[in-house]
Amino acid sequence: MLNLPEWILANMEAVLQEWEDNAKDLLPDKSASKVERRDHAKAMLVTIVREIERPRAEQQRDGQAATATNPSETSKSAREHGQERRKLGLDIVDLASEFFALRRSVVELWTKGAQELTLPGLNELVLFDQAIDQALLGSIESFTKEKEKQERSFVSMLSESPDPTYLVDVSGRIVFANIATSVLLGKPVEQLPGVALADLWPEAHHDLHSQFETVIEMKKTLRGEVTAGTGSEKHWYEYIYSPVLDARGSVEAVAGVARDITKRRNAELEVWHHANYDLLTDLPNRRLFRDRLDQQTRHSERTGAPFTLLFIDLDNFKEVNDVMGHEAGDQLLKQAAKRILGSVRDEDTVARLSGDEFTVILLDTADLGQIELLAQGIINELAKPYDLGGGTSRISGSIGIARYPQDGDRPDQLLLHADQAMYRAKKNGRNQVHSFTQTPPHHQKPDLPQSVTSA
C-alpha cells in the first residue's frame, strides 16, 4: 500500500481536481487564472511531500518519532507562494482558503481510498497537517511582508508626488493626504487626517461635492476642473475622483488626484483672448461681437427682451491718420474706444469691427428717446479734443441705431440696418445720430475747427 507522500504524487491530478472543486466555494473570482492557481497548488504539494519524507528518513536513521521539524524547504516555497499570490491580486483570506481547500482535498481522497487507517497512516496525516500549517504560516508571513512593502512604496510614491493626492471617506473626511495636498490646503500634513475636506477647501466644495456624491452613488471615476483663489492668486486644477471599494463592492472611500493646470489654462485663455479681442483697443473684435450678437438674438427670441445695436463710425479719422501719422491714429482709436466704453453700462458690449468702426450692443433697451439720448452722449464724448502726444486733434462721430425686433430680428439684418442708419447720419452732415426707424434724426453739432488738428 502506498504511503501518503507516494499516494499524493501518484494521484496528483485527482487531488488537484478535487481541490478545484472545493475551491469553487471558497475562493472568490480573482484575476488569477485556473492554470496559475493549479500550478501553485501543485508546487506546494510537491514541497510538502518532500518535507513529510524528510522526518521519515530521520526516523529510520535515529529511531525517533517522525515530526515535521525542518521547515526550510517548505518555508522557502511558502514565501514564494505568498509573494506570488500577492502579485496575482489575492488577499489574505483567499490565501488561507487555498490551503484549507488543499488540506480538505488530500484528506478526503486519502481516507476515502484507504480500507482502514493504520497508526502509520494517521501519523502521516499528522505530518501532512503540520506541513500544511507551516506552509500556510510561511505564506501569510511572506504575503504580509510583501503587502507592507508595497504599501510603504505606494505611500512613499504618493507622498512625494507633485500632484495633490488624497483619500476621503464617504463622510468627506480626509483619511490620507500627501505633502502637495497639505501645501494646497495650507495645513501640516499630519493634521489633515480626520478633517473635513469642505472645511479646508470651501471655495471648491460646491463644485466638488456633487461629483463626490456621484462617484459614491454610481461607483465610477469622474474627471473635472475646479478653481481656487481669486485674481492673480487664482489657480485651476484638473481632478480625478475614483471610488475605493471594499470586499463587498461597497464604496468605502474616494481617492482624489488633482493637477495644477494654471499655466496651461492661462496659455489657453491668452490664445482665446488674442483670437477674440482687438489687439489695439482690447475691445471685443468682430468675431466675438458676432458671437455675442447671435447669442443675444437667440436670448431675445426666447424671452422677448428688447435690445439695441449702435453702429459708430469716426468722422475725419483718415485725415488725422494721414496728417499726424499711424501712431497718432492708433492713440486716437484707443482714446475713442475708452470714451465709448465709459458711456455705456458694464453689461453692454462695445466692440471694434475694423479701422474706425465700432459697435455697441445695449441690453434691455426699448425707448427710442432714451437710446438716442445715450447715443448723443457718445457723440459728445467723441467730439472732445484728443491729446496725441505731438499735438491735439478733434474729430466727431456718426451713429446708426437698429432695435430688436422693430428694425430686424436676425443678427445680419440688425447689423445691416444699423450700418445703413449710420450712413444716413453721415449723409445728413455727420456728427449726429440716426435711427433706422423712420423718425426725425437727432442733431447736436458742437463747433469744430476748420482743421482736424492743431499744434
C-alpha positions as CSV (number, residue, x, y, z in Angstrom):
1,M,0.0,0.0,0.0
2,L,1.3,3.5,-0.9
3,N,2.2,5.8,2.0
4,L,0.7,9.3,1.9
5,P,3.5,11.1,0.1
6,E,3.7,8.4,-2.5
7,W,-0.1,8.4,-2.8
8,I,-0.2,12.3,-3.3
9,L,2.4,12.1,-6.1
10,A,0.6,9.2,-7.8
11,N,-2.8,10.9,-7.6
12,M,-1.7,14.5,-8.1
13,E,-4.2,15.2,-10.9
14,A,-7.1,13.8,-8.9
15,V,-6.1,15.8,-5.8
16,L,-5.8,19.0,-7.9
17,Q,-9.2,18.3,-9.5
18,E,-10.8,17.8,-6.0
19,W,-9.0,21.0,-4.9
20,E,-10.5,23.0,-7.7
21,D,-14.0,21.6,-6.9
22,N,-13.5,22.6,-3.2
23,A,-12.0,25.9,-4.1
24,K,-15.1,26.9,-6.1
25,D,-17.0,27.6,-2.9
26,L,-14.0,29.1,-1.0
27,L,-12.2,31.3,-3.5
28,P,-13.7,34.4,-4.9
29,D,-13.3,35.2,-8.6
30,K,-9.9,37.0,-8.8
31,S,-7.6,37.9,-11.7
32,A,-5.5,34.8,-11.2
33,S,-6.3,32.1,-13.9
34,K,-7.1,28.5,-13.2
35,V,-3.8,27.4,-14.6
36,E,-1.8,29.8,-12.4
37,R,-3.6,28.6,-9.3
38,R,-3.3,24.9,-10.2
39,D,0.5,25.3,-10.8
40,H,1.0,27.0,-7.5
41,A,-1.1,24.3,-5.7
42,K,0.9,21.5,-7.4
43,A,4.2,23.1,-6.4
44,M,3.1,23.4,-2.8
45,L,2.0,19.8,-2.7
46,V,5.3,18.6,-4.1
47,T,7.2,20.6,-1.5
48,I,5.0,19.3,1.3
49,V,5.6,15.7,0.2
50,R,9.4,16.3,0.4
51,E,9.0,17.8,3.9
52,I,7.0,14.8,5.0
53,E,9.6,12.4,3.7
54,R,12.5,14.2,5.4
55,P,11.4,13.3,9.0
56,R,10.6,9.8,7.9
57,A,14.2,9.4,6.8
58,E,15.3,10.9,10.1
59,Q,13.1,8.5,12.0
60,Q,14.5,5.5,10.2
61,R,18.1,6.7,10.9
62,D,17.7,7.7,14.5
63,G,14.7,5.6,15.6
64,Q,12.8,8.7,16.8
65,A,9.2,9.7,16.2
66,A,8.6,11.5,13.0
67,T,7.8,15.2,13.1
68,A,8.0,17.9,10.6
69,T,10.8,19.8,12.3
70,N,12.8,21.1,9.4
71,P,10.6,23.6,7.6
72,S,13.4,25.1,5.5
73,E,12.2,24.0,2.1
74,T,8.6,24.4,2.9
75,S,9.2,27.9,4.3
76,K,11.1,28.9,1.1
77,S,8.4,27.6,-1.1
78,A,5.7,29.1,1.1
79,R,7.4,32.5,1.0
80,E,7.5,32.3,-2.8
81,H,3.9,31.2,-2.8
82,G,2.8,34.1,-0.6
83,Q,4.6,36.6,-2.8
84,E,3.2,35.2,-6.0
85,R,-0.4,35.3,-4.5
86,R,0.1,38.9,-3.6
87,K,1.2,39.8,-7.1
88,L,-1.9,38.0,-8.5
89,G,-4.2,40.2,-6.5
90,L,-5.4,37.8,-3.9
91,D,-6.0,38.9,-0.3
92,I,-5.0,37.0,2.9
93,V,-8.5,35.3,3.2
94,D,-8.0,33.9,-0.3
95,L,-4.6,32.7,0.6
96,A,-5.9,30.8,3.7
97,S,-8.8,29.5,1.7
98,E,-6.5,27.9,-0.8
99,F,-4.6,25.9,1.9
100,F,-7.9,24.9,3.6
101,A,-9.1,23.6,0.3
102,L,-5.8,21.7,-0.3
103,R,-5.9,20.1,3.1
104,R,-9.5,19.1,2.6
105,S,-8.9,17.6,-0.8
106,V,-6.0,15.4,0.3
107,V,-7.7,14.2,3.5
108,E,-11.0,13.3,1.8
109,L,-9.4,11.4,-1.1
110,W,-6.8,9.7,1.1
111,T,-9.3,8.5,3.7
112,K,-11.8,7.5,1.0
113,G,-9.4,5.3,-0.7
114,A,-7.9,3.6,2.4
115,Q,-9.5,0.3,3.6
116,E,-8.6,1.3,7.1
117,L,-6.4,3.9,8.7
118,T,-3.4,2.4,10.4
119,L,-1.3,4.1,13.0
120,P,1.4,4.9,10.4
121,G,-1.3,6.3,8.1
122,L,-2.6,8.5,10.9
123,N,0.9,9.7,11.7
124,E,1.4,10.6,8.0
125,L,-1.8,12.7,8.1
126,V,-0.5,14.5,11.2
127,L,2.8,15.2,9.4
128,F,0.8,16.4,6.4
129,D,-1.3,18.6,8.6
130,Q,1.8,20.1,10.2
131,A,3.4,20.7,6.9
132,I,0.2,22.5,5.6
133,D,0.3,24.7,8.8
134,Q,3.9,25.5,8.3
135,A,3.3,26.4,4.6
136,L,0.3,28.5,5.5
137,L,2.2,30.4,8.2
138,G,5.1,31.0,5.8
139,S,2.8,32.1,3.0
140,I,0.9,34.5,5.3
141,E,4.1,36.0,6.7
142,S,5.6,36.5,3.2
143,F,2.2,37.8,1.9
144,T,2.0,40.3,4.8
145,K,5.6,41.5,4.3
146,E,5.1,41.8,0.6
147,K,1.9,43.8,1.2
148,E,3.6,46.1,3.7
149,K,6.5,46.6,1.4
150,Q,4.1,47.6,-1.5
151,E,2.1,49.8,0.8
152,R,5.2,51.6,2.0
153,S,6.4,52.1,-1.5
154,F,3.0,53.2,-2.6
155,V,2.7,55.7,0.3
156,S,6.2,57.0,-0.3
157,M,5.4,57.5,-4.0
158,L,2.2,59.3,-3.3
159,S,3.7,61.4,-0.5
160,E,6.4,62.8,-2.9
161,S,4.1,63.2,-5.8
162,P,3.9,66.9,-7.0
163,D,0.2,66.5,-7.6
164,P,-2.2,66.8,-4.6
165,T,-3.3,63.3,-3.8
166,Y,-5.7,62.4,-1.0
167,L,-8.2,59.7,0.2
168,V,-11.5,60.8,1.7
169,D,-14.0,58.6,3.4
170,V,-17.7,58.6,2.5
171,S,-18.5,61.3,5.1
172,G,-16.0,63.6,3.4
173,R,-13.2,63.4,6.0
174,I,-9.6,63.0,4.9
175,V,-8.0,59.6,5.5
176,F,-4.7,60.2,3.7
177,A,-3.1,63.3,2.1
178,N,0.3,63.9,0.6
179,I,2.6,66.8,1.0
180,A,1.3,68.6,-2.1
181,T,-2.2,68.4,-0.6
182,S,-1.1,70.0,2.6
183,V,0.5,72.8,0.6
184,L,-2.7,73.4,-1.3
185,L,-4.8,73.4,1.8
186,G,-2.3,75.3,3.9
187,K,-2.2,72.9,6.8
188,P,0.5,70.5,8.0
189,V,0.1,67.0,6.5
190,E,0.0,65.3,9.9
191,Q,-3.0,67.5,10.9
192,L,-5.1,66.6,7.8
193,P,-6.5,63.1,8.7
194,G,-10.0,63.3,10.2
195,V,-10.6,66.9,8.9
196,A,-13.5,67.5,6.5
197,L,-12.2,68.5,3.1
198,A,-15.0,71.0,2.8
199,D,-13.7,72.9,5.8
200,L,-10.2,73.2,4.3
201,W,-11.2,74.0,0.7
202,P,-14.6,75.8,1.0
203,E,-14.3,77.7,-2.4
204,A,-14.1,74.4,-4.2
205,H,-16.5,72.5,-2.1
206,H,-19.6,73.4,-4.1
207,D,-18.1,72.2,-7.4
208,L,-16.6,69.1,-5.9
209,H,-19.4,67.9,-3.6
210,S,-21.8,66.9,-6.3
211,Q,-19.0,65.0,-8.1
212,F,-18.1,63.3,-4.8
213,E,-21.7,62.2,-4.3
214,T,-21.9,60.9,-7.9
215,V,-18.8,58.8,-7.5
216,I,-20.2,57.2,-4.4
217,E,-23.7,56.6,-6.0
218,M,-22.5,55.5,-9.4
219,K,-19.3,53.8,-8.4
220,K,-17.5,55.2,-11.3
221,T,-14.5,57.5,-11.9
222,L,-15.2,61.2,-12.7
223,R,-13.0,64.0,-14.1
224,G,-13.4,67.7,-13.9
225,E,-11.9,71.1,-13.3
226,V,-12.1,73.4,-10.3
227,T,-10.7,76.8,-9.4
228,A,-9.2,78.0,-6.1
229,G,-8.3,81.6,-5.2
230,T,-9.1,84.8,-6.9
231,G,-7.3,87.4,-9.1
232,S,-3.6,86.8,-9.6
233,E,-3.8,84.0,-7.0
234,K,-6.4,82.1,-8.9
235,H,-5.4,78.5,-9.8
236,W,-7.1,75.9,-12.0
237,Y,-7.0,72.3,-11.0
238,E,-7.8,69.2,-13.1
239,Y,-9.0,66.4,-10.8
240,I,-9.9,62.8,-10.9
241,Y,-12.2,61.1,-8.3
242,S,-12.2,57.3,-8.2
243,P,-14.3,55.0,-5.9
244,V,-12.4,52.7,-3.5
245,L,-14.5,49.5,-3.0
246,D,-14.4,47.1,-0.1
247,A,-14.7,43.3,-0.3
248,R,-18.5,43.5,-0.7
249,G,-18.3,46.0,-3.5
250,S,-19.5,49.0,-1.5
251,V,-17.7,52.4,-1.7
252,E,-15.7,52.9,1.5
253,A,-13.7,55.9,0.3
254,V,-13.0,58.2,-2.6
255,A,-9.5,58.7,-4.0
256,G,-8.7,62.1,-5.4
257,V,-5.8,63.3,-7.5
258,A,-5.5,67.0,-8.6
259,R,-3.1,68.6,-11.0
260,D,-2.4,72.3,-11.2
261,I,-3.2,73.3,-14.8
262,T,-3.0,77.1,-14.2
263,K,-0.2,77.6,-16.7
264,R,-2.0,75.6,-19.4
265,R,-5.3,77.4,-18.7
266,N,-3.6,80.8,-18.7
267,A,-2.0,80.0,-22.0
268,E,-5.3,78.8,-23.4
269,L,-7.0,82.0,-22.2
270,E,-4.3,84.1,-23.7
271,V,-4.7,82.4,-27.1
272,W,-8.5,82.8,-26.8
273,H,-8.2,86.5,-25.9
274,H,-5.9,87.2,-28.9
275,A,-8.4,85.4,-31.1
276,N,-11.4,87.3,-29.8
277,Y,-10.1,90.8,-28.7
278,D,-8.8,93.7,-30.7
279,L,-5.0,94.0,-30.1
280,L,-5.0,97.8,-30.2
281,T,-8.1,98.7,-28.1
282,D,-8.6,95.4,-26.2
283,L,-12.3,95.6,-27.1
284,P,-14.1,92.5,-28.5
285,N,-13.3,92.1,-32.1
286,R,-15.6,91.3,-35.0
287,R,-15.6,87.6,-34.2
288,L,-16.6,87.9,-30.6
289,F,-19.0,90.7,-31.4
290,R,-20.8,88.4,-33.9
291,D,-20.9,85.6,-31.3
292,R,-22.5,87.9,-28.7
293,L,-24.9,89.4,-31.2
294,D,-26.0,85.9,-32.2
295,Q,-26.4,84.8,-28.5
296,Q,-28.4,88.0,-27.6
297,T,-30.7,87.5,-30.6
298,R,-31.4,83.9,-29.5
299,H,-31.9,85.0,-26.0
300,S,-34.4,87.7,-27.0
301,E,-36.2,85.2,-29.2
302,R,-36.8,83.1,-26.1
303,T,-37.6,85.8,-23.6
304,G,-38.8,88.7,-25.7
305,A,-36.2,91.0,-24.1
306,P,-35.5,94.1,-26.4
307,F,-32.0,95.3,-27.2
308,T,-30.4,97.9,-29.4
309,L,-27.4,97.8,-31.8
310,L,-25.4,101.0,-32.4
311,F,-23.1,101.3,-35.3
312,I,-20.4,104.0,-34.8
313,D,-18.0,105.5,-37.4
314,L,-15.5,108.1,-36.6
315,D,-15.7,111.2,-38.8
316,N,-12.5,112.6,-40.3
317,F,-10.3,109.9,-38.8
318,K,-8.5,109.4,-42.1
319,E,-7.3,113.0,-42.1
320,V,-5.8,112.6,-38.6
321,N,-4.1,109.4,-39.6
322,D,-2.7,111.0,-42.8
323,V,-1.5,114.2,-41.2
324,M,-0.3,113.1,-37.8
325,G,0.8,109.5,-38.7
326,H,-0.4,106.0,-37.8
327,E,1.0,106.1,-34.3
328,A,-1.2,109.2,-33.5
329,G,-4.1,107.5,-35.2
330,D,-3.7,104.4,-33.0
331,Q,-3.6,106.7,-29.9
332,L,-6.8,108.3,-31.1
333,L,-8.5,105.0,-31.6
334,K,-7.6,103.8,-28.1
335,Q,-8.9,107.0,-26.6
336,A,-12.1,106.9,-28.6
337,A,-12.7,103.3,-27.5
338,K,-12.3,104.3,-23.8
339,R,-14.8,107.1,-24.3
340,I,-17.4,104.9,-25.9
341,L,-16.8,102.2,-23.2
342,G,-17.3,104.8,-20.5
343,S,-20.6,105.9,-21.9
344,V,-22.4,102.6,-21.6
345,R,-23.1,100.1,-18.8
346,D,-20.8,97.1,-17.8
347,E,-23.3,94.6,-19.1
348,D,-23.3,96.2,-22.6
349,T,-20.9,95.2,-25.3
350,V,-18.6,97.6,-27.1
351,A,-16.6,96.1,-30.0
352,R,-14.2,97.3,-32.7
353,L,-15.2,95.9,-36.0
354,S,-12.3,97.3,-38.1
355,G,-10.5,100.6,-38.7
356,D,-12.6,103.3,-37.2
357,E,-15.8,101.4,-36.9
358,F,-17.3,100.4,-33.5
359,T,-20.5,98.7,-32.4
360,V,-22.4,98.7,-29.2
361,I,-25.0,96.1,-28.0
362,L,-27.3,97.8,-25.5
363,L,-29.2,95.3,-23.4
364,D,-32.8,95.7,-22.3
365,T,-33.4,98.9,-24.2
366,A,-36.7,99.8,-25.9
367,D,-37.4,103.5,-25.6
368,L,-36.0,105.2,-28.7
369,G,-35.8,108.6,-27.0
370,Q,-33.6,107.2,-24.2
371,I,-31.5,105.3,-26.8
372,E,-30.9,108.5,-28.9
373,L,-30.0,110.4,-25.7
374,L,-27.4,107.8,-24.8
375,A,-26.0,107.8,-28.4
376,Q,-25.8,111.6,-28.3
377,G,-23.8,111.3,-25.2
378,I,-21.3,109.2,-27.1
379,I,-21.3,111.8,-29.9
380,N,-20.4,114.5,-27.4
381,E,-17.6,112.4,-25.9
382,L,-16.1,111.7,-29.3
383,A,-16.1,115.4,-30.2
384,K,-13.9,116.4,-27.3
385,P,-10.2,117.1,-28.0
386,Y,-7.7,114.2,-28.2
387,D,-4.2,114.6,-26.7
388,L,-2.0,112.6,-29.1
389,G,1.4,113.5,-27.7
390,G,2.7,115.6,-30.6
391,G,-0.5,117.7,-30.7
392,T,-4.2,117.7,-30.2
393,S,-6.9,116.7,-32.5
394,R,-10.7,116.9,-32.7
395,I,-13.0,114.6,-34.7
396,S,-16.6,113.6,-34.5
397,G,-18.7,110.5,-34.8
398,S,-21.8,109.3,-36.7
399,I,-24.1,106.7,-35.1
400,G,-26.8,104.5,-36.6
401,I,-29.4,102.8,-34.4
402,A,-31.2,99.5,-35.1
403,R,-33.5,98.0,-32.4
404,Y,-34.7,94.4,-31.9
405,P,-37.3,93.4,-33.0
406,Q,-38.6,96.6,-34.7
407,D,-35.7,97.0,-37.1
408,G,-34.8,93.3,-37.5
409,D,-35.0,90.0,-35.8
410,R,-31.9,88.4,-37.3
411,P,-28.2,89.4,-36.5
412,D,-27.3,90.1,-40.1
413,Q,-30.4,92.2,-40.6
414,L,-29.8,94.2,-37.5
415,L,-26.2,94.9,-38.4
416,L,-27.1,95.9,-41.9
417,H,-29.8,98.3,-40.8
418,A,-27.6,99.9,-38.1
419,D,-24.9,100.3,-40.8
420,Q,-27.5,101.9,-43.2
421,A,-28.7,104.3,-40.4
422,M,-25.1,105.3,-39.7
423,Y,-24.5,106.2,-43.4
424,R,-27.7,108.2,-43.3
425,A,-26.3,110.2,-40.3
426,K,-23.1,110.8,-42.4
427,K,-25.1,111.8,-45.4
428,N,-27.1,114.3,-43.3
429,G,-23.9,116.1,-42.3
430,R,-22.0,113.8,-39.8
431,N,-21.6,114.2,-36.1
432,Q,-25.2,113.0,-35.4
433,V,-27.4,110.1,-34.6
434,H,-29.9,108.4,-36.9
435,S,-32.3,105.6,-36.2
436,F,-33.2,103.0,-38.8
437,T,-36.8,103.5,-37.7
438,Q,-38.2,106.4,-39.7
439,T,-38.1,109.2,-37.2
440,P,-36.5,112.6,-37.5
441,P,-32.8,112.4,-36.8
442,H,-31.4,113.9,-33.6
443,H,-28.9,116.7,-34.3
444,Q,-26.5,118.3,-32.0
445,K,-23.3,119.6,-33.5
446,P,-20.6,121.1,-31.3
447,D,-18.4,123.7,-33.0
448,L,-15.5,122.1,-34.8
449,P,-12.3,123.9,-36.0
450,Q,-11.7,124.3,-39.7
451,S,-8.8,121.8,-39.4
452,V,-9.0,118.5,-37.6
453,T,-5.6,119.1,-36.0
454,S,-3.9,121.8,-34.1
455,A,-0.4,122.2,-32.7
